Amino acid sequence: MSNCVLSGDNLTLKMITDFLRSKCEVSIEENAAKRVKAARKTVLEMINKGKVVYGINTGFGKLSQVKIPLNELESLQLNLLRSHACGVSDPVDTDIVVLMMFLKINNLSAGYSGCSLEVINKLIELLNKKIYPIVPRRGSVGASGDLAPLAHMSLPLIDEGEVLYKNKRYKSEDLVKQGIYEPIKLGPKDGLSLINGTQYSTALLTSALIQAKDLVLLSELAASMSIEAVLSTDVPFRKEIQEIRRQKGQKVVAKHVRNFLKNSEIVESHKNCEKVQDPYSFRCVPQVLGAVRDSINFVQEIVENEFNAVTDNPLVFSDSGEILSGGNFHAEPLAMASDQLSIALTELGNISERRIANLTDQSVSGLPAFLIKSSGINSGFMIAHVAAASLASENRTLSNPASVGNIPTSANQEDHVSMAPAAGLKLLQIVENVKVIIWIEMLAAAQGMDFRRPLKAGIGSELGYKKVRSLVKYLDKDRIMYVDLRQYKKLLSDYTFIREINDIAESN
């Protein structure tokens, strides 16, 4: 992906994912530029006719009744960025800022905002030069747009605020003085177009969604490895059982587990054992993880709609010459989707933690207590399970919905807000927690599989086992385990391995 050409209406999650991993050069289509110019012409004509239009020649929010003189329109837009840059707390990760810029460029390229083409081109220049604004993570309620985060994102365009450049933090003016880029002057509607939108909320949710798609696949793999380790039956994953439940996600998960267990010597070794049924955390993997997959698919539809949505206000319809005020900036769809994904991923962690508990319980697993020989003098995976339980418990608190909370702002003009950024921020914390939980399960399952040697596991489970052992050696006696636990980052960043696992999962 050497170049990414945006048109305002063609983005998919795959394109976003590819962009984040390649950081390719960005540009906009010629037709998009024509639409932007046409909308800009409509704005300027409206001003020249002396029409009063919200946000173009009026104040903002509760101050929308205040008309602004023509000679002060530039100051209006400058003051908007300065006054709204009220973000607090630590900065968000660079990838979130990159995604905000990318989405804002696409949003403005649709040609309904009425901003100047120079604004879009300057955003593109900063993005392509890898000059990333510093954006504090808190301060937006997700209605009237993500005002504070987007204001911070936009300040460098006017030679203000701070940026990250070549891994160093600079004042924007320092880069301008060094001749690295030139600032622009804001005209009518430019500032408002930049900060009115849902790009921060969308970026948070998108980042979580991309990671969630990998996590549910790895959770299926971890479950398959655990099934091998405790000698669970593979009967619950039979196709006939899934078909009469009719749930799409359940069918997918069962298929994946069947493929991971294919050709397993371990499964074959206990086909005729006396065990009739396994605990729910093993037996109901298709039902629980299937529901998670269904939630992910729902959230993906919401997010892909938002990629190509116009979430500015007011909106410029150049064909009819109208400028219309509405509420597309309200991030309620994103807030609810973030809460839904939070619940789904919390359940992903919950059922994984239960399997870890079973793996370490000798009476259930038939394995050495806490998965280590000479238990007693050695504690093995005892406290690794405690860590997983701690994270699962924290997730239950974090998965309480943010979207049902409301605090009116702007002197009650903005009397119902979405809280989408809060929903997105806690969702990202859940994602981080679930990564560790799944990794602990993979470590525990690999340890259990070692006790089943020389029998080999299924195609997918064996690949998972080898991946774990490439990062962490067998636990023959107690050692400092936090070093092992930290290796989850290497697992999650190995996209080649994840693709291999996905290919096995999807094979016929």
Helices and strands as residue ranges (DSSP letters): E 3-6, H 13-22, E 25-28, H 30-48, G 61-63, G 70-72, H 73-84, E 88-91, H 94-109, H 117-128, E 131-133, E 136-138, H 147-154, G 155-158, E 162-165, E 168-171, H 172-177, H 190-195, H 199-229, G 235-237, H 239-243, H 248-261, H 265-269, H 280-283, H 285-307, E 315-317, E 322-324, H 332-360, H 362-365, G 369-371, H 382-398, H 420-450, H 459-471, H 482-485, H 488-492, H 495-506
